[in-house]
Amino acid sequence: MEFKYFDIAGTVEILPRVFGDIRGAFFESFSERRLAEAGISGEWVQDNQSRSDRGVVRGLHFQKPPFAQAKLVRVAAGRALDVIVDIRRDSPTYGQHLSVELDSERFNMLYVPVGFAHGFTALEDNTLFLYKCTNYYAPESEGGLLWNDPALGIDWGVQNPTISAKDQVLPTLAGFNSPF
């Protein structure tokens, strides 16, 4: 595995070593030991999967303490533009975002630490998005930011996205009191 670090502290793109031949491809998608060597740790307790068609935007979501989650995300089919926003109050990069294209043909993953809002847009039909989480889903702990908040300046790379009613009424960064 190779690890790519970003200016927003704690965020890491993971590029696995892929073995390919006439049968297809094989790669190690999770190694607690290798992740720990890269500074990524956590007790991984739940895996989630979503399927989205091209133009669907999901997010920006997080869970508040004590149910906050770190996530290890990737796509098993298709491509997605993954977006995270730093919502750690004392962080020098508070309110800044990072976008990484996750591609099932590159097998890349993104580590999303606790204290980030997370979302993505599907760039292809039938995109299968996988989430490995360090805490269980707790609906009473849900939080989020408005996906198209001008203050965030996120280019989702999609015109006329499909968005849930819930995601259309989340607060902007200016009206947000971070629990982190």
C-alpha positions in Angstrom: 0.0 0.0 0.0 1.1 3.5 -0.7 -0.2 6.5 1.3 -0.8 10.0 0.1 -1.0 12.7 2.7 -2.8 16.1 2.3 -2.5 19.6 3.7 -5.6 18.9 5.8 -4.1 17.0 8.8 -5.2 13.4 9.2 -6.6 12.8 5.8 -4.9 10.0 3.8 -5.5 8.5 0.3 -4.6 4.8 0.3 -3.4 3.3 -3.0 -3.2 -0.5 -2.7 -0.8 -2.7 -4.5 -2.8 -4.5 -7.2 -1.9 -7.8 -8.7 -3.4 -8.3 -12.1 -3.3 -11.1 -14.7 -5.6 -12.7 -17.2 -8.0 -13.7 -14.5 -8.5 -10.2 -13.3 -7.1 -8.4 -10.2 -6.5 -8.9 -6.6 -5.6 -6.4 -3.8 -5.6 -6.1 -0.1 -8.4 -3.7 0.8 -7.8 -3.6 4.5 -4.8 -4.3 6.8 -5.0 -3.0 10.3 -1.2 -3.3 10.6 -0.4 -1.4 7.4 -2.9 1.3 8.3 -1.5 1.7 11.8 2.0 2.1 10.3 0.6 5.0 8.3 -1.0 6.6 11.4 -4.5 5.4 10.8 -6.1 3.6 13.7 -9.5 2.8 15.0 -11.8 0.0 16.0 -13.7 -0.7 12.8 -17.2 -1.9 13.8 -19.5 -1.4 10.9 -19.5 -1.6 7.1 -22.1 0.2 4.9 -22.8 0.3 1.2 -24.8 2.5 -1.0 -25.6 2.4 -4.7 -26.0 5.6 -6.6 -26.5 6.7 -10.2 -24.6 9.4 -12.0 -25.4 12.8 -10.6 -26.5 11.7 -7.2 -25.0 13.8 -4.4 -25.0 12.4 -0.8 -23.9 14.6 2.1 -22.4 16.4 3.7 -22.9 14.1 6.8 -21.2 13.3 10.1 -22.2 11.8 13.5 -21.8 13.9 16.6 -19.9 12.6 19.7 -20.2 10.3 21.5 -21.1 8.4 18.2 -18.6 10.2 16.0 -17.1 8.0 13.3 -13.9 7.9 11.3 -14.4 6.3 7.9 -12.4 4.4 5.3 -14.2 4.8 2.0 -13.9 3.4 -1.5 -15.9 2.4 -4.5 -16.4 -1.2 -5.6 -17.9 -0.3 -8.9 -17.9 3.0 -10.8 -16.4 6.3 -9.8 -17.3 8.9 -7.2 -16.0 12.4 -6.3 -15.5 12.1 -2.6 -15.6 15.3 -0.6 -14.7 16.0 3.0 -14.9 19.2 5.0 -12.8 19.9 8.1 -15.2 20.8 11.0 -12.7 20.6 13.9 -13.1 24.0 15.5 -9.5 24.3 16.6 -8.1 23.1 13.3 -6.1 25.6 11.1 -8.0 24.1 8.1 -11.5 24.5 9.7 -14.1 24.9 6.9 -11.7 23.8 4.1 -12.5 20.8 1.9 -10.7 18.1 0.1 -12.0 16.3 -3.0 -10.6 13.0 -4.2 -11.9 10.9 -7.1 -12.4 7.3 -6.0 -12.3 4.9 -8.9 -13.0 1.1 -8.9 -10.4 0.6 -11.5 -7.7 2.3 -9.3 -8.9 0.6 -6.1 -8.0 3.8 -4.1 -9.5 4.6 -0.7 -9.8 7.7 1.5 -9.4 7.8 5.2 -11.8 10.4 6.8 -10.9 11.1 10.4 -13.4 12.0 13.1 -14.3 15.7 12.8 -15.1 15.8 9.1 -18.3 16.2 7.2 -18.4 13.7 4.3 -20.2 13.4 1.0 -19.8 12.3 -2.5 -21.3 12.5 -6.0 -21.6 9.5 -8.2 -19.8 10.0 -11.5 -21.2 6.9 -13.1 -24.5 4.9 -12.9 -24.5 2.0 -10.5 -21.6 3.3 -8.4 -21.2 1.1 -5.3 -19.8 3.1 -2.4 -18.4 1.3 0.6 -17.9 2.8 4.0 -15.9 1.1 6.9 -16.8 3.0 10.1 -15.3 3.2 13.7 -18.7 3.6 15.3 -22.2 2.3 14.9 -24.9 4.3 13.1 -26.9 6.4 15.6 -29.7 8.4 14.0 -30.0 10.7 17.0 -26.4 11.7 16.4 -26.7 12.7 12.8 -25.4 16.1 11.6 -24.5 17.7 8.4 -23.7 20.8 6.3 -25.4 22.1 3.2 -23.8 20.4 0.2 -23.9 23.6 -1.9 -22.9 26.2 0.7 -21.1 29.0 -1.3 -18.8 29.5 1.7 -17.4 26.0 1.1 -16.8 26.5 -2.6 -17.1 22.8 -3.5 -17.2 21.9 -7.2 -19.2 18.7 -7.3 -18.7 18.3 -11.0 -22.3 17.8 -11.7 -25.2 19.8 -13.2 -28.7 19.3 -11.7 -27.8 16.8 -9.0 -30.2 14.4 -7.4 -30.3 15.2 -3.7 -32.5 14.0 -0.8 -34.9 16.4 0.8 -33.0 16.0 4.1 -29.7 17.1 2.5 -31.3 20.2 1.0 -32.1 21.8 4.4 -28.8 21.2 6.3 -27.1 24.3 7.8 -24.5 26.4 6.2 -21.0 26.7 7.7 -21.9 30.2 8.9 -24.9 28.9 10.8 -23.1 25.9 12.2 -21.9 25.2 15.7 -19.4 22.3 15.4 -19.5 19.6 18.0 -15.8 18.8 17.4 
